[in-house]
Amino acid sequence: MIQVSKEISLKPIYLKDQGLLLEVIRKIYLPVYRHLWTDNGAFYFEKNYSVPNLTQELAEEGSDYYFIVFRTQFVGILRIQFEKECVDFPGKPATKLHRIYLDPEVHGLGIGQRLLDWTIEQSKARQSSLLWLEAMDTQKQSLQFYQKNNFHISGSFKLEVPNIIEKWQGMHRMFVGLL
C-alpha cells in the first residue's frame, strides 16, 4: 500500500484482482457514464477490464495501476503511464493520467485533488515536463476541476469506439506543465 494521505492510500492492482477491479469500476462508472452507451457500457467494460486487457496494461513498462482506498473502502481506480508522450507535444518527456475514477459518493471530499497532487509529484520525480490526460468534452465538472488545476486544452478528437452514442464522442486532450 502507498499512503497518499492519512485517509487515502493506493493498493496496486494485480491480475488476480481482475474480478474486484470489474466490481469496483462497475459501481463507480455506471452512475456517471451509463448514458454514453447504447449497451450500458458492456463494450467498454469488456475492452478495458477483461483479463487479456488487464494483462497487457499490467505488462506495460512505466505504468502503475491502483485501487484508491479511502479509509477502508475501495472508492476508485488510478492508472498512470510514465514516459508516455503526448501527440500534441512530440519529444517532450510526459506522463499520462490514463484513468482516474472515483465513486460519486466521495466526490467533493478532496480525494481527487490529493491524488492529482500526488500524481504531479510522481511525474516530476520521473523528470516529466508535462502531465496530460483525455477528458470528455461534456463532463463539465471534470473539465472545471482540471482547469482549476492549471490544465489547458491542447487538442480535441472524437472517441470512435463501438456502442458510444455519437453526441457523447467529443474528447479533449489536456495538459499541465510541470517545470
Backbone hydrogen bonds, N-H to C=O, Kabsch-Sander energy under -0.5 kcal/mol:
donor,donor_aa,acceptor,acceptor_aa,energy
2,I,10,L,-2.7
3,Q,1,M,-0.5
4,V,2,I,-0.7
4,V,8,I,-2.3
5,S,8,I,-2.1
9,S,69,V,-2.5
10,L,2,I,-2.7
11,K,67,F,-2.2
13,I,65,Y,-2.6
17,D,14,Y,-2.2
18,Q,15,L,-1.8
21,L,17,D,-3.1
22,L,18,Q,-2.4
23,E,19,G,-2.1
24,V,20,L,-2.9
25,I,21,L,-2.8
26,R,22,L,-2.1
27,K,23,E,-1.8
28,I,24,V,-2.0
29,Y,25,I,-2.9
30,L,26,R,-1.4
32,V,29,Y,-1.0
33,Y,29,Y,-2.7
34,R,30,L,-1.9
36,L,33,Y,-2.1
37,W,34,R,-1.6
38,T,163,N,-2.8
40,N,37,W,-0.6
42,A,39,D,-1.4
45,F,41,G,-2.7
46,E,42,A,-2.3
47,K,43,F,-2.9
48,N,44,Y,-2.5
49,Y,45,F,-2.4
50,S,46,E,-0.7
54,L,50,S,-2.8
55,T,51,V,-2.7
56,Q,52,P,-1.9
57,E,53,N,-2.9
58,L,54,L,-2.6
59,A,55,T,-1.3
60,E,56,Q,-0.8
60,E,57,E,-0.6
63,S,60,E,-1.3
64,D,80,I,-2.6
66,Y,78,L,-3.0
67,F,11,K,-2.9
68,I,76,G,-3.0
69,V,9,S,-3.0
69,V,67,F,-0.6
70,F,68,I,-0.5
70,F,73,Q,-2.6
71,R,7,E,-3.4
71,R,69,V,-0.6
72,T,70,F,-0.9
73,Q,70,F,-2.5
75,V,68,I,-2.8
75,V,73,Q,-0.7
76,G,68,I,-1.0
77,I,101,Y,-1.8
78,L,66,Y,-2.2
79,R,99,R,-2.9
80,I,64,D,-2.7
81,Q,96,K,-2.9
82,F,62,G,-3.4
82,F,80,I,-0.6
84,K,81,Q,-0.6
84,K,94,A,-1.8
85,E,83,E,-0.7
89,F,86,C,-2.1
92,K,89,F,-1.9
95,T,130,L,-2.1
96,K,81,Q,-3.0
97,L,95,T,-0.5
97,L,132,W,-3.2
98,H,79,R,-1.3
98,H,96,K,-1.3
99,R,79,R,-1.8
101,Y,77,I,-2.1
103,D,75,V,-3.0
106,V,103,D,-2.4
107,H,104,P,-1.1
109,L,106,V,-1.5
114,R,110,G,-2.1
115,L,111,I,-2.5
116,L,112,G,-2.4
117,D,113,Q,-2.7
118,W,114,R,-2.3
119,T,115,L,-2.5
120,I,116,L,-2.4
121,E,117,D,-2.2
122,Q,118,W,-2.5
123,S,119,T,-2.4
124,K,120,I,-2.5
125,A,121,E,-2.1
126,R,122,Q,-0.9
126,R,123,S,-0.5
127,Q,124,K,-2.1
128,S,123,S,-2.4
129,S,93,P,-3.4
130,L,93,P,-1.0
131,L,176,V,-2.2
132,W,95,T,-2.6
133,L,174,M,-2.2
135,A,172,H,-2.7
137,D,170,G,-2.1
139,Q,136,M,-1.3
140,K,138,T,-1.6
143,L,139,Q,-2.4
144,Q,140,K,-2.7
145,F,141,Q,-2.0
146,Y,142,S,-2.5
147,Q,143,L,-2.7
148,K,144,Q,-2.5
149,N,145,F,-1.0
150,N,147,Q,-1.8
151,F,146,Y,-2.4
152,H,175,F,-2.6
154,S,173,R,-3.0
155,G,173,R,-1.3
157,F,171,M,-2.0
159,L,169,Q,-3.2
160,E,158,K,-0.9
161,V,159,L,-1.0
164,I,161,V,-1.2
165,I,36,L,-3.3
168,W,165,I,-2.3
169,Q,166,E,-1.8
171,M,157,F,-2.7
172,H,135,A,-3.1
173,R,155,G,-3.3
174,M,133,L,-2.5
174,M,172,H,-0.5
175,F,152,H,-2.2
176,V,131,L,-2.1
178,L,129,S,-2.7
179,L,129,S,-0.8
